[in-house]
Amino acid sequence: MKSNISILFSIVMGAVLAYMIGNFYGITPPIYLLIVLVALGLFIQTIIFLLQYEDPEEADLHK
């Protein structure tokens, strides 16, 4: 559970950091950009999780 919280925290902090960097350079991104960045981060994390998942039934077939 601890790793799930750290993954969510890093996704949200990455989105906030990207938003702050945009503000620093004078580009005022719309607020929904934060939501899009968080959703994109969650989507990428889901893809990574699915690629790392090992099916227990498939592991039994290789024995």
PDBQT receptor file of N, H, CA, C and O in Angstrom, charges set to zero:
ATOM      1  N   MET A   1       0.821  -1.195   0.000  1.00  0.00    +0.000 N 
ATOM      2  CA  MET A   1       0.000   0.000   0.000  1.00  0.00    +0.000 C 
ATOM      3  C   MET A   1       0.861   1.253   0.000  1.00  0.00    +0.000 C 
ATOM      4  O   MET A   1       0.485   2.275  -0.575  1.00  0.00    +0.000 OA
ATOM      5  N   LYS A   2       2.025   1.168   0.653  1.00  0.00    +0.000 N 
ATOM      6  H   LYS A   2       2.330   0.338   1.120  1.00  0.00    +0.000 HD
ATOM      7  CA  LYS A   2       2.884   2.339   0.734  1.00  0.00    +0.000 C 
ATOM      8  C   LYS A   2       3.380   2.742  -0.644  1.00  0.00    +0.000 C 
ATOM      9  O   LYS A   2       3.483   3.935  -0.930  1.00  0.00    +0.000 OA
ATOM     10  N   SER A   3       3.688   1.787  -1.498  1.00  0.00    +0.000 N 
ATOM     11  H   SER A   3       3.604   0.818  -1.266  1.00  0.00    +0.000 HD
ATOM     12  CA  SER A   3       4.186   2.120  -2.829  1.00  0.00    +0.000 C 
ATOM     13  C   SER A   3       3.089   2.749  -3.677  1.00  0.00    +0.000 C 
ATOM     14  O   SER A   3       3.379   3.603  -4.515  1.00  0.00    +0.000 OA
ATOM     15  N   ASN A   4       1.823   2.345  -3.478  1.00  0.00    +0.000 N 
ATOM     16  H   ASN A   4       1.587   1.651  -2.798  1.00  0.00    +0.000 HD
ATOM     17  CA  ASN A   4       0.726   2.948  -4.234  1.00  0.00    +0.000 C 
ATOM     18  C   ASN A   4       0.573   4.417  -3.885  1.00  0.00    +0.000 C 
ATOM     19  O   ASN A   4       0.329   5.244  -4.763  1.00  0.00    +0.000 OA
ATOM     20  N   ILE A   5       0.715   4.744  -2.613  1.00  0.00    +0.000 N 
ATOM     21  H   ILE A   5       0.913   4.071  -1.899  1.00  0.00    +0.000 HD
ATOM     22  CA  ILE A   5       0.599   6.137  -2.185  1.00  0.00    +0.000 C 
ATOM     23  C   ILE A   5       1.766   6.951  -2.730  1.00  0.00    +0.000 C 
ATOM     24  O   ILE A   5       1.580   8.095  -3.145  1.00  0.00    +0.000 OA
ATOM     25  N   SER A   6       2.949   6.384  -2.733  1.00  0.00    +0.000 N 
ATOM     26  H   SER A   6       3.100   5.455  -2.395  1.00  0.00    +0.000 HD
ATOM     27  CA  SER A   6       4.100   7.126  -3.252  1.00  0.00    +0.000 C 
ATOM     28  C   SER A   6       3.981   7.324  -4.760  1.00  0.00    +0.000 C 
ATOM     29  O   SER A   6       4.418   8.355  -5.273  1.00  0.00    +0.000 OA
ATOM     30  N   ILE A   7       3.411   6.378  -5.474  1.00  0.00    +0.000 N 
ATOM     31  H   ILE A   7       3.056   5.541  -5.057  1.00  0.00    +0.000 HD
ATOM     32  CA  ILE A   7       3.212   6.530  -6.914  1.00  0.00    +0.000 C 
ATOM     33  C   ILE A   7       2.210   7.646  -7.181  1.00  0.00    +0.000 C 
ATOM     34  O   ILE A   7       2.450   8.503  -8.031  1.00  0.00    +0.000 OA
ATOM     35  N   LEU A   8       1.091   7.643  -6.463  1.00  0.00    +0.000 N 
ATOM     36  H   LEU A   8       0.896   6.946  -5.772  1.00  0.00    +0.000 HD
ATOM     37  CA  LEU A   8       0.091   8.701  -6.635  1.00  0.00    +0.000 C 
ATOM     38  C   LEU A   8       0.665  10.060  -6.262  1.00  0.00    +0.000 C 
ATOM     39  O   LEU A   8       0.418  11.050  -6.951  1.00  0.00    +0.000 OA
ATOM     40  N   PHE A   9       1.429  10.112  -5.180  1.00  0.00    +0.000 N 
ATOM     41  H   PHE A   9       1.630   9.307  -4.621  1.00  0.00    +0.000 HD
ATOM     42  CA  PHE A   9       2.053  11.365  -4.748  1.00  0.00    +0.000 C 
ATOM     43  C   PHE A   9       3.010  11.887  -5.818  1.00  0.00    +0.000 C 
ATOM     44  O   PHE A   9       3.019  13.083  -6.105  1.00  0.00    +0.000 OA
ATOM     45  N   SER A  10       3.809  11.010  -6.405  1.00  0.00    +0.000 N 
ATOM     46  H   SER A  10       3.802  10.038  -6.171  1.00  0.00    +0.000 HD
ATOM     47  CA  SER A  10       4.763  11.449  -7.422  1.00  0.00    +0.000 C 
ATOM     48  C   SER A  10       4.052  11.915  -8.693  1.00  0.00    +0.000 C 
ATOM     49  O   SER A  10       4.524  12.844  -9.348  1.00  0.00    +0.000 OA
ATOM     50  N   ILE A  11       2.937  11.295  -9.054  1.00  0.00    +0.000 N 
ATOM     51  H   ILE A  11       2.554  10.540  -8.523  1.00  0.00    +0.000 HD
ATOM     52  CA  ILE A  11       2.177  11.725 -10.229  1.00  0.00    +0.000 C 
ATOM     53  C   ILE A  11       1.599  13.117 -10.005  1.00  0.00    +0.000 C 
ATOM     54  O   ILE A  11       1.695  13.986 -10.872  1.00  0.00    +0.000 OA
ATOM     55  N   VAL A  12       0.998  13.324  -8.833  1.00  0.00    +0.000 N 
ATOM     56  H   VAL A  12       0.921  12.618  -8.128  1.00  0.00    +0.000 HD
ATOM     57  CA  VAL A  12       0.406  14.629  -8.524  1.00  0.00    +0.000 C 
ATOM     58  C   VAL A  12       1.487  15.695  -8.415  1.00  0.00    +0.000 C 
ATOM     59  O   VAL A  12       1.316  16.801  -8.927  1.00  0.00    +0.000 OA
ATOM     60  N   MET A  13       2.592  15.381  -7.760  1.00  0.00    +0.000 N 
ATOM     61  H   MET A  13       2.732  14.482  -7.344  1.00  0.00    +0.000 HD
ATOM     62  CA  MET A  13       3.671  16.369  -7.632  1.00  0.00    +0.000 C 
ATOM     63  C   MET A  13       4.291  16.695  -8.987  1.00  0.00    +0.000 C 
ATOM     64  O   MET A  13       4.679  17.840  -9.219  1.00  0.00    +0.000 OA
ATOM     65  N   GLY A  14       4.392  15.735  -9.871  1.00  0.00    +0.000 N 
ATOM     66  H   GLY A  14       4.077  14.805  -9.683  1.00  0.00    +0.000 HD
ATOM     67  CA  GLY A  14       4.904  15.990 -11.217  1.00  0.00    +0.000 C 
ATOM     68  C   GLY A  14       3.991  16.930 -11.990  1.00  0.00    +0.000 C 
ATOM     69  O   GLY A  14       4.462  17.817 -12.701  1.00  0.00    +0.000 OA
ATOM     70  N   ALA A  15       2.677  16.731 -11.848  1.00  0.00    +0.000 N 
ATOM     71  H   ALA A  15       2.295  16.010 -11.270  1.00  0.00    +0.000 HD
ATOM     72  CA  ALA A  15       1.722  17.617 -12.520  1.00  0.00    +0.000 C 
ATOM     73  C   ALA A  15       1.801  19.033 -11.960  1.00  0.00    +0.000 C 
ATOM     74  O   ALA A  15       1.787  20.006 -12.715  1.00  0.00    +0.000 OA
ATOM     75  N   VAL A  16       1.882  19.146 -10.648  1.00  0.00    +0.000 N 
ATOM     76  H   VAL A  16       1.892  18.356 -10.035  1.00  0.00    +0.000 HD
ATOM     77  CA  VAL A  16       1.981  20.470 -10.017  1.00  0.00    +0.000 C 
ATOM     78  C   VAL A  16       3.287  21.148 -10.417  1.00  0.00    +0.000 C 
ATOM     79  O   VAL A  16       3.300  22.347 -10.698  1.00  0.00    +0.000 OA
ATOM     80  N   LEU A  17       4.374  20.402 -10.446  1.00  0.00    +0.000 N 
ATOM     81  H   LEU A  17       4.364  19.429 -10.218  1.00  0.00    +0.000 HD
ATOM     82  CA  LEU A  17       5.665  20.963 -10.836  1.00  0.00    +0.000 C 
ATOM     83  C   LEU A  17       5.631  21.457 -12.290  1.00  0.00    +0.000 C 
ATOM     84  O   LEU A  17       6.159  22.528 -12.587  1.00  0.00    +0.000 OA
ATOM     85  N   ALA A  18       5.025  20.696 -13.184  1.00  0.00    +0.000 N 
ATOM     86  H   ALA A  18       4.596  19.825 -12.943  1.00  0.00    +0.000 HD
ATOM     87  CA  ALA A  18       4.905  21.125 -14.578  1.00  0.00    +0.000 C 
ATOM     88  C   ALA A  18       4.075  22.402 -14.678  1.00  0.00    +0.000 C 
ATOM     89  O   ALA A  18       4.396  23.294 -15.464  1.00  0.00    +0.000 OA
ATOM     90  N   TYR A  19       3.024  22.488 -13.893  1.00  0.00    +0.000 N 
ATOM     91  H   TYR A  19       2.764  21.763 -13.255  1.00  0.00    +0.000 HD
ATOM     92  CA  TYR A  19       2.179  23.681 -13.872  1.00  0.00    +0.000 C 
ATOM     93  C   TYR A  19       2.964  24.888 -13.354  1.00  0.00    +0.000 C 
ATOM     94  O   TYR A  19       2.851  25.982 -13.906  1.00  0.00    +0.000 OA
ATOM     95  N   MET A  20       3.754  24.698 -12.301  1.00  0.00    +0.000 N 
ATOM     96  H   MET A  20       3.845  23.809 -11.852  1.00  0.00    +0.000 HD
ATOM     97  CA  MET A  20       4.542  25.792 -11.723  1.00  0.00    +0.000 C 
ATOM     98  C   MET A  20       5.644  26.252 -12.675  1.00  0.00    +0.000 C 
ATOM     99  O   MET A  20       5.922  27.448 -12.764  1.00  0.00    +0.000 OA
ATOM    100  N   ILE A  21       6.266  25.328 -13.377  1.00  0.00    +0.000 N 
ATOM    101  H   ILE A  21       6.040  24.356 -13.304  1.00  0.00    +0.000 HD
ATOM    102  CA  ILE A  21       7.298  25.704 -14.351  1.00  0.00    +0.000 C 
ATOM    103  C   ILE A  21       6.676  26.524 -15.482  1.00  0.00    +0.000 C 
ATOM    104  O   ILE A  21       7.272  27.493 -15.954  1.00  0.00    +0.000 OA
ATOM    105  N   GLY A  22       5.483  26.134 -15.911  1.00  0.00    +0.000 N 
ATOM    106  H   GLY A  22       4.999  25.347 -15.528  1.00  0.00    +0.000 HD
ATOM    107  CA  GLY A  22       4.780  26.912 -16.929  1.00  0.00    +0.000 C 
ATOM    108  C   GLY A  22       4.489  28.320 -16.455  1.00  0.00    +0.000 C 
ATOM    109  O   GLY A  22       4.654  29.278 -17.211  1.00  0.00    +0.000 OA
ATOM    110  N   ASN A  23       4.055  28.459 -15.202  1.00  0.00    +0.000 N 
ATOM    111  H   ASN A  23       3.921  27.681 -14.588  1.00  0.00    +0.000 HD
ATOM    112  CA  ASN A  23       3.803  29.790 -14.644  1.00  0.00    +0.000 C 
ATOM    113  C   ASN A  23       5.090  30.588 -14.522  1.00  0.00    +0.000 C 
ATOM    114  O   ASN A  23       5.077  31.801 -14.733  1.00  0.00    +0.000 OA
ATOM    115  N   PHE A  24       6.189  29.951 -14.190  1.00  0.00    +0.000 N 
ATOM    116  H   PHE A  24       6.200  28.966 -14.018  1.00  0.00    +0.000 HD
ATOM    117  CA  PHE A  24       7.467  30.637 -14.033  1.00  0.00    +0.000 C 
ATOM    118  C   PHE A  24       7.918  31.272 -15.348  1.00  0.00    +0.000 C 
ATOM    119  O   PHE A  24       8.466  32.375 -15.350  1.00  0.00    +0.000 OA
ATOM    120  N   TYR A  25       7.693  30.586 -16.454  1.00  0.00    +0.000 N 
ATOM    121  H   TYR A  25       7.248  29.691 -16.453  1.00  0.00    +0.000 HD
ATOM    122  CA  TYR A  25       8.101  31.106 -17.753  1.00  0.00    +0.000 C 
ATOM    123  C   TYR A  25       7.029  31.976 -18.414  1.00  0.00    +0.000 C 
ATOM    124  O   TYR A  25       7.145  32.298 -19.597  1.00  0.00    +0.000 OA
ATOM    125  N   GLY A  26       6.008  32.353 -17.685  1.00  0.00    +0.000 N 
ATOM    126  H   GLY A  26       5.913  32.092 -16.724  1.00  0.00    +0.000 HD
ATOM    127  CA  GLY A  26       5.001  33.270 -18.202  1.00  0.00    +0.000 C 
ATOM    128  C   GLY A  26       3.898  32.622 -19.008  1.00  0.00    +0.000 C 
ATOM    129  O   GLY A  26       3.056  33.315 -19.579  1.00  0.00    +0.000 OA
ATOM    130  N   ILE A  27       3.891  31.320 -19.061  1.00  0.00    +0.000 N 
ATOM    131  H   ILE A  27       4.574  30.757 -18.597  1.00  0.00    +0.000 HD
ATOM    132  CA  ILE A  27       2.822  30.603 -19.754  1.00  0.00    +0.000 C 
ATOM    133  C   ILE A  27       1.803  30.214 -18.695  1.00  0.00    +0.000 C 
ATOM    134  O   ILE A  27       2.098  29.408 -17.813  1.00  0.00    +0.000 OA
ATOM    135  N   THR A  28       0.625  30.775 -18.777  1.00  0.00    +0.000 N 
ATOM    136  H   THR A  28       0.386  31.430 -19.494  1.00  0.00    +0.000 HD
ATOM    137  CA  THR A  28      -0.395  30.465 -17.780  1.00  0.00    +0.000 C 
ATOM    138  C   THR A  28      -1.274  29.331 -18.306  1.00  0.00    +0.000 C 
ATOM    139  O   THR A  28      -2.216  29.568 -19.063  1.00  0.00    +0.000 OA
ATOM    140  N   PRO A  29      -0.963  28.106 -17.905  1.00  0.00    +0.000 N 
ATOM    141  CA  PRO A  29      -1.770  26.978 -18.390  1.00  0.00    +0.000 C 
ATOM    142  C   PRO A  29      -3.136  26.967 -17.697  1.00  0.00    +0.000 C 
ATOM    143  O   PRO A  29      -3.257  27.386 -16.545  1.00  0.00    +0.000 OA
ATOM    144  N   PRO A  30      -4.147  26.494 -18.394  1.00  0.00    +0.000 N 
ATOM    145  CA  PRO A  30      -5.465  26.388 -17.755  1.00  0.00    +0.000 C 
ATOM    146  C   PRO A  30      -5.444  25.341 -16.637  1.00  0.00    +0.000 C 
ATOM    147  O   PRO A  30      -4.620  24.427 -16.647  1.00  0.00    +0.000 OA
ATOM    148  N   ILE A  31      -6.345  25.484 -15.689  1.00  0.00    +0.000 N 
ATOM    149  H   ILE A  31      -7.015  26.226 -15.681  1.00  0.00    +0.000 HD
ATOM    150  CA  ILE A  31      -6.351  24.613 -14.509  1.00  0.00    +0.000 C 
ATOM    151  C   ILE A  31      -6.652  23.158 -14.885  1.00  0.00    +0.000 C 
ATOM    152  O   ILE A  31      -6.206  22.237 -14.200  1.00  0.00    +0.000 OA
ATOM    153  N   TYR A  32      -7.406  22.948 -15.968  1.00  0.00    +0.000 N 
ATOM    154  H   TYR A  32      -7.768  23.696 -16.525  1.00  0.00    +0.000 HD
ATOM    155  CA  TYR A  32      -7.708  21.565 -16.345  1.00  0.00    +0.000 C 
ATOM    156  C   TYR A  32      -6.468  20.827 -16.835  1.00  0.00    +0.000 C 
ATOM    157  O   TYR A  32      -6.485  19.602 -16.959  1.00  0.00    +0.000 OA
ATOM    158  N   LEU A  33      -5.393  21.562 -17.116  1.00  0.00    +0.000 N 
ATOM    159  H   LEU A  33      -5.379  22.557 -17.016  1.00  0.00    +0.000 HD
ATOM    160  CA  LEU A  33      -4.152  20.899 -17.506  1.00  0.00    +0.000 C 
ATOM    161  C   LEU A  33      -3.631  20.014 -16.372  1.00  0.00    +0.000 C 
ATOM    162  O   LEU A  33      -3.063  18.952 -16.629  1.00  0.00    +0.000 OA
ATOM    163  N   LEU A  34      -3.818  20.440 -15.124  1.00  0.00    +0.000 N 
ATOM    164  H   LEU A  34      -4.279  21.302 -14.915  1.00  0.00    +0.000 HD
ATOM    165  CA  LEU A  34      -3.430  19.601 -13.982  1.00  0.00    +0.000 C 
ATOM    166  C   LEU A  34      -4.185  18.275 -14.003  1.00  0.00    +0.000 C 
ATOM    167  O   LEU A  34      -3.605  17.215 -13.766  1.00  0.00    +0.000 OA
ATOM    168  N   ILE A  35      -5.474  18.346 -14.288  1.00  0.00    +0.000 N 
ATOM    169  H   ILE A  35      -5.945  19.207 -14.480  1.00  0.00    +0.000 HD
ATOM    170  CA  ILE A  35      -6.293  17.139 -14.318  1.00  0.00    +0.000 C 
ATOM    171  C   ILE A  35      -5.837  16.219 -15.452  1.00  0.00    +0.000 C 
ATOM    172  O   ILE A  35      -5.771  15.001 -15.284  1.00  0.00    +0.000 OA
ATOM    173  N   VAL A  36      -5.524  16.807 -16.599  1.00  0.00    +0.000 N 
ATOM    174  H   VAL A  36      -5.578  17.797 -16.735  1.00  0.00    +0.000 HD
ATOM    175  CA  VAL A  36      -5.067  16.014 -17.738  1.00  0.00    +0.000 C 
ATOM    176  C   VAL A  36      -3.724  15.359 -17.423  1.00  0.00    +0.000 C 
ATOM    177  O   VAL A  36      -3.516  14.190 -17.745  1.00  0.00    +0.000 OA
ATOM    178  N   LEU A  37      -2.813  16.104 -16.796  1.00  0.00    +0.000 N 
ATOM    179  H   LEU A  37      -2.982  17.054 -16.535  1.00  0.00    +0.000 HD
ATOM    180  CA  LEU A  37      -1.506  15.542 -16.461  1.00  0.00    +0.000 C 
ATOM    181  C   LEU A  37      -1.625  14.403 -15.449  1.00  0.00    +0.000 C 
ATOM    182  O   LEU A  37      -0.937  13.390 -15.571  1.00  0.00    +0.000 OA
ATOM    183  N   VAL A  38      -2.492  14.565 -14.455  1.00  0.00    +0.000 N 
ATOM    184  H   VAL A  38      -3.051  15.388 -14.356  1.00  0.00    +0.000 HD
ATOM    185  CA  VAL A  38      -2.689  13.500 -13.464  1.00  0.00    +0.000 C 
ATOM    186  C   VAL A  38      -3.316  12.276 -14.133  1.00  0.00    +0.000 C 
ATOM    187  O   VAL A  38      -2.902  11.146 -13.873  1.00  0.00    +0.000 OA
ATOM    188  N   ALA A  39      -4.308  12.496 -14.987  1.00  0.00    +0.000 N 
ATOM    189  H   ALA A  39      -4.645  13.414 -15.198  1.00  0.00    +0.000 HD
ATOM    190  CA  ALA A  39      -4.947  11.370 -15.682  1.00  0.00    +0.000 C 
ATOM    191  C   ALA A  39      -3.943  10.651 -16.585  1.00  0.00    +0.000 C 
ATOM    192  O   ALA A  39      -3.941   9.422 -16.657  1.00  0.00    +0.000 OA
ATOM    193  N   LEU A  40      -3.102  11.406 -17.267  1.00  0.00    +0.000 N 
ATOM    194  H   LEU A  40      -3.104  12.404 -17.209  1.00  0.00    +0.000 HD
ATOM    195  CA  LEU A  40      -2.086  10.794 -18.118  1.00  0.00    +0.000 C 
ATOM    196  C   LEU A  40      -1.080   9.995 -17.290  1.00  0.00    +0.000 C 
ATOM    197  O   LEU A  40      -0.673   8.904 -17.691  1.00  0.00    +0.000 OA
ATOM    198  N   GLY A  41      -0.683  10.527 -16.150  1.00  0.00    +0.000 N 
ATOM    199  H   GLY A  41      -1.014  11.413 -15.825  1.00  0.00    +0.000 HD
ATOM    200  CA  GLY A  41       0.228   9.804 -15.268  1.00  0.00    +0.000 C 
ATOM    201  C   GLY A  41      -0.378   8.506 -14.759  1.00  0.00    +0.000 C 
ATOM    202  O   GLY A  41       0.297   7.477 -14.706  1.00  0.00    +0.000 OA
ATOM    203  N   LEU A  42      -1.650   8.556 -14.384  1.00  0.00    +0.000 N 
ATOM    204  H   LEU A  42      -2.198   9.391 -14.426  1.00  0.00    +0.000 HD
ATOM    205  CA  LEU A  42      -2.323   7.334 -13.922  1.00  0.00    +0.000 C 
ATOM    206  C   LEU A  42      -2.450   6.310 -15.050  1.00  0.00    +0.000 C 
ATOM    207  O   LEU A  42      -2.309   5.109 -14.822  1.00  0.00    +0.000 OA
ATOM    208  N   PHE A  43      -2.716   6.787 -16.259  1.00  0.00    +0.000 N 
ATOM    209  H   PHE A  43      -2.831   7.763 -16.445  1.00  0.00    +0.000 HD
ATOM    210  CA  PHE A  43      -2.816   5.891 -17.411  1.00  0.00    +0.000 C 
ATOM    211  C   PHE A  43      -1.476   5.203 -17.674  1.00  0.00    +0.000 C 
ATOM    212  O   PHE A  43      -1.430   3.990 -17.882  1.00  0.00    +0.000 OA
ATOM    213  N   ILE A  44      -0.401   5.967 -17.666  1.00  0.00    +0.000 N 
ATOM    214  H   ILE A  44      -0.439   6.952 -17.498  1.00  0.00    +0.000 HD
ATOM    215  CA  ILE A  44       0.924   5.391 -17.900  1.00  0.00    +0.000 C 
ATOM    216  C   ILE A  44       1.282   4.410 -16.792  1.00  0.00    +0.000 C 
ATOM    217  O   ILE A  44       1.854   3.354 -17.061  1.00  0.00    +0.000 OA
ATOM    218  N   GLN A  45       0.953   4.748 -15.549  1.00  0.00    +0.000 N 
ATOM    219  H   GLN A  45       0.488   5.606 -15.330  1.00  0.00    +0.000 HD
ATOM    220  CA  GLN A  45       1.246   3.852 -14.437  1.00  0.00    +0.000 C 
ATOM    221  C   GLN A  45       0.443   2.553 -14.555  1.00  0.00    +0.000 C 
ATOM    222  O   GLN A  45       0.937   1.482 -14.201  1.00  0.00    +0.000 OA
ATOM    223  N   THR A  46      -0.786   2.647 -15.047  1.00  0.00    +0.000 N 
ATOM    224  H   THR A  46      -1.187   3.517 -15.334  1.00  0.00    +0.000 HD
ATOM    225  CA  THR A  46      -1.600   1.449 -15.254  1.00  0.00    +0.000 C 
ATOM    226  C   THR A  46      -0.985   0.547 -16.324  1.00  0.00    +0.000 C 
ATOM    227  O   THR A  46      -0.962  -0.675 -16.174  1.00  0.00    +0.000 OA
ATOM    228  N   ILE A  47      -0.489   1.151 -17.399  1.00  0.00    +0.000 N 
ATOM    229  H   ILE A  47      -0.507   2.143 -17.521  1.00  0.00    +0.000 HD
ATOM    230  CA  ILE A  47       0.165   0.371 -18.455  1.00  0.00    +0.000 C 
ATOM    231  C   ILE A  47       1.405  -0.326 -17.901  1.00  0.00    +0.000 C 
ATOM    232  O   ILE A  47       1.641  -1.498 -18.196  1.00  0.00    +0.000 OA
ATOM    233  N   ILE A  48       2.193   0.382 -17.104  1.00  0.00    +0.000 N 
ATOM    234  H   ILE A  48       2.002   1.334 -16.864  1.00  0.00    +0.000 HD
ATOM    235  CA  ILE A  48       3.393  -0.219 -16.505  1.00  0.00    +0.000 C 
ATOM    236  C   ILE A  48       3.008  -1.380 -15.593  1.00  0.00    +0.000 C 
ATOM    237  O   ILE A  48       3.647  -2.432 -15.619  1.00  0.00    +0.000 OA
ATOM    238  N   PHE A  49       1.957  -1.189 -14.785  1.00  0.00    +0.000 N 
ATOM    239  H   PHE A  49       1.437  -0.335 -14.764  1.00  0.00    +0.000 HD
ATOM    240  CA  PHE A  49       1.505  -2.246 -13.887  1.00  0.00    +0.000 C 
ATOM    241  C   PHE A  49       1.060  -3.479 -14.669  1.00  0.00    +0.000 C 
ATOM    242  O   PHE A  49       1.379  -4.605 -14.288  1.00  0.00    +0.000 OA
ATOM    243  N   LEU A  50       0.323  -3.267 -15.764  1.00  0.00    +0.000 N 
ATOM    244  H   LEU A  50       0.064  -2.351 -16.073  1.00  0.00    +0.000 HD
ATOM    245  CA  LEU A  50      -0.157  -4.400 -16.552  1.00  0.00    +0.000 C 
ATOM    246  C   LEU A  50       0.992  -5.130 -17.238  1.00  0.00    +0.000 C 
ATOM    247  O   LEU A  50       0.939  -6.352 -17.382  1.00  0.00    +0.000 OA
ATOM    248  N   LEU A  51       2.015  -4.421 -17.660  1.00  0.00    +0.000 N 
ATOM    249  H   LEU A  51       2.058  -3.429 -17.544  1.00  0.00    +0.000 HD
ATOM    250  CA  LEU A  51       3.158  -5.068 -18.300  1.00  0.00    +0.000 C 
ATOM    251  C   LEU A  51       3.997  -5.860 -17.302  1.00  0.00    +0.000 C 
ATOM    252  O   LEU A  51       4.637  -6.841 -17.678  1.00  0.00    +0.000 OA
ATOM    253  N   GLN A  52       4.002  -5.448 -16.039  1.00  0.00    +0.000 N 
ATOM    254  H   GLN A  52       3.482  -4.651 -15.733  1.00  0.00    +0.000 HD
ATOM    255  CA  GLN A  52       4.778  -6.149 -15.018  1.00  0.00    +0.000 C 
ATOM    256  C   GLN A  52       4.009  -7.301 -14.384  1.00  0.00    +0.000 C 
ATOM    257  O   GLN A  52       4.601  -8.133 -13.696  1.00  0.00    +0.000 OA
ATOM    258  N   TYR A  53       2.703  -7.360 -14.605  1.00  0.00    +0.000 N 
ATOM    259  H   TYR A  53       2.223  -6.684 -15.163  1.00  0.00    +0.000 HD
ATOM    260  CA  TYR A  53       1.869  -8.376 -13.975  1.00  0.00    +0.000 C 
ATOM    261  C   TYR A  53       2.186  -9.749 -14.551  1.00  0.00    +0.000 C 
ATOM    262  O   TYR A  53       2.270  -9.919 -15.767  1.00  0.00    +0.000 OA
ATOM    263  N   GLU A  54       2.358 -10.723 -13.666  1.00  0.00    +0.000 N 
ATOM    264  H   GLU A  54       2.290 -10.585 -12.679  1.00  0.00    +0.000 HD
ATOM    265  CA  GLU A  54       2.584 -12.101 -14.094  1.00  0.00    +0.000 C 
ATOM    266  C   GLU A  54       1.341 -12.915 -13.764  1.00  0.00    +0.000 C 
ATOM    267  O   GLU A  54       0.903 -12.964 -12.615  1.00  0.00    +0.000 OA
ATOM    268  N   ASP A  55       0.789 -13.541 -14.770  1.00  0.00    +0.000 N 
ATOM    269  H   ASP A  55       1.145 -13.500 -15.704  1.00  0.00    +0.000 HD
ATOM    270  CA  ASP A  55      -0.416 -14.336 -14.603  1.00  0.00    +0.000 C 
ATOM    271  C   ASP A  55      -0.060 -15.639 -13.894  1.00  0.00    +0.000 C 
ATOM    272  O   ASP A  55       0.776 -16.389 -14.396  1.00  0.00    +0.000 OA
ATOM    273  N   PRO A  56      -0.666 -15.933 -12.746  1.00  0.00    +0.000 N 
ATOM    274  CA  PRO A  56      -0.328 -17.167 -12.028  1.00  0.00    +0.000 C 
ATOM    275  C   PRO A  56      -0.690 -18.433 -12.815  1.00  0.00    +0.000 C 
ATOM    276  O   PRO A  56      -0.004 -19.449 -12.699  1.00  0.00    +0.000 OA
ATOM    277  N   GLU A  57      -1.749 -18.380 -13.603  1.00  0.00    +0.000 N 
ATOM    278  H   GLU A  57      -2.307 -17.555 -13.697  1.00  0.00    +0.000 HD
ATOM    279  CA  GLU A  57      -2.125 -19.549 -14.398  1.00  0.00    +0.000 C 
ATOM    280  C   GLU A  57      -1.091 -19.817 -15.486  1.00  0.00    +0.000 C 
ATOM    281  O   GLU A  57      -0.787 -20.970 -15.792  1.00  0.00    +0.000 OA
ATOM    282  N   GLU A  58      -0.561 -18.761 -16.059  1.00  0.00    +0.000 N 
ATOM    283  H   GLU A  58      -0.808 -17.825 -15.810  1.00  0.00    +0.000 HD
ATOM    284  CA  GLU A  58       0.456 -18.932 -17.092  1.00  0.00    +0.000 C 
ATOM    285  C   GLU A  58       1.752 -19.476 -16.489  1.00  0.00    +0.000 C 
ATOM    286  O   GLU A  58       2.451 -20.261 -17.130  1.00  0.00    +0.000 OA
ATOM    287  N   ALA A  59       2.070 -19.072 -15.286  1.00  0.00    +0.000 N 
ATOM    288  H   ALA A  59       1.502 -18.435 -14.765  1.00  0.00    +0.000 HD
ATOM    289  CA  ALA A  59       3.275 -19.575 -14.617  1.00  0.00    +0.000 C 
ATOM    290  C   ALA A  59       3.146 -21.071 -14.341  1.00  0.00    +0.000 C 
ATOM    291  O   ALA A  59       4.139 -21.796 -14.416  1.00  0.00    +0.000 OA
ATOM    292  N   ASP A  60       1.937 -21.548 -14.021  1.00  0.00    +0.000 N 
ATOM    293  H   ASP A  60       1.130 -20.959 -13.960  1.00  0.00    +0.000 HD
ATOM    294  CA  ASP A  60       1.732 -22.971 -13.792  1.00  0.00    +0.000 C 
ATOM    295  C   ASP A  60       1.913 -23.787 -15.071  1.00  0.00    +0.000 C 
ATOM    296  O   ASP A  60       2.339 -24.941 -15.020  1.00  0.00    +0.000 OA
ATOM    297  N   LEU A  61       1.592 -23.193 -16.207  1.00  0.00    +0.000 N 
ATOM    298  H   LEU A  61       1.246 -22.256 -16.249  1.00  0.00    +0.000 HD
ATOM    299  CA  LEU A  61       1.722 -23.929 -17.465  1.00  0.00    +0.000 C 
ATOM    300  C   LEU A  61       3.183 -24.152 -17.854  1.00  0.00    +0.000 C 
ATOM    301  O   LEU A  61       3.496 -25.117 -18.550  1.00  0.00    +0.000 OA
ATOM    302  N   HIS A  62       4.075 -23.269 -17.410  1.00  0.00    +0.000 N 
ATOM    303  H   HIS A  62       3.821 -22.484 -16.845  1.00  0.00    +0.000 HD
ATOM    304  CA  HIS A  62       5.485 -23.396 -17.769  1.00  0.00    +0.000 C 
ATOM    305  C   HIS A  62       6.249 -24.337 -16.865  1.00  0.00    +0.000 C 
ATOM    306  O   HIS A  62       7.432 -24.583 -17.101  1.00  0.00    +0.000 OA
ATOM    307  N   LYS A  63       5.618 -24.867 -15.846  1.00  0.00    +0.000 N 
ATOM    308  H   LYS A  63       4.657 -24.668 -15.654  1.00  0.00    +0.000 HD
ATOM    309  CA  LYS A  63       6.316 -25.783 -14.926  1.00  0.00    +0.000 C 
ATOM    310  C   LYS A  63       6.425 -27.168 -15.501  1.00  0.00    +0.000 C 
ATOM    311  O   LYS A  63       6.981 -28.061 -14.862  1.00  0.00    +0.000 OA
TER     312      LYS A  63
